[in-house]
Amino acid sequence: MITKLKTINYTKSALLYCERGGELLTANKCFGNGSDIFLQMQEAQSMNDRCSRKTFHCKIRIAPEDIGKLNTQ
């Protein structure tokens, strides 16, 4: 398994990417499609403006040797 962990400023683009071909595993108590989740996250951010980067993003990719051995569960 190959992962990349970072904070990002391009939250909406990342969510829309997941709709096009990736898979969103969790959105921390937010529901709906990418645009809905982004609006919910903006509302939560407006209540707490201490963060300059709003989103923690973890990209997970199955390594070629693990294909068929792992799933999202």
N, C-alpha and C positions, 0 to 999 in steps of 0.2 A: 504494500500500500504506500502511496506517495502522497504526502500532505504539504500544504503551504498554509501557514497561519499568519494573518496580518490584520491591521485595522485599515479601513478604507473610507474614502470620501465619496465613492461612486456607487452608493447603495442601490439606487434604482436600476442602474445598468446591470449590476450583478443579479438582482432579482429577475429582471426581464430575460437575462441570459439563461437562468434556470428554467424559465418557461419555454424557451426555444429548444433546449436540448440537454441541459443539465438536469439535476434533480435537487430540489430544496428539501433537506432532511428535517430542519427545524427552524422556526422563526421566533422563538422566545415569546410565546403567548400571543402572537399575531396570526390572523387567519385571512384567507382569501387568495386572490391571485397576486402577482408581483406588485401591481399598482396599489392594491388595497393594503398590502403589508407595508409598503413604503409610506403611505399616508398615516397608518397607525404608528409607525416608527417616528415620523415627523411630529405627531401629536405628543408622543412620550418625550421626545427630545425638547420640545418647547417648554416642558415642565422642569427640565434639568439641563441647563445650558453650560455645564462645566466642561464638557468634552469637545475637543476640536475635531476629532475623528469619531464619527458616530457609530460605526459598525465594526464588529469583529467578524472577520470572514475566514472560514476554514474551507479550503478547496481540498477535496479528497479524490484521488484517482487510483484505480486498481492497477497495480503493476502488471505487466504482461504475464509474468510467471504465476500471478494469483488469479487470473481470469478463470471463472468457474468455481473457485474455492470460496470466494467472499460474496456477501450481498449486503444490502443496506441495513439489515437487522443486526 
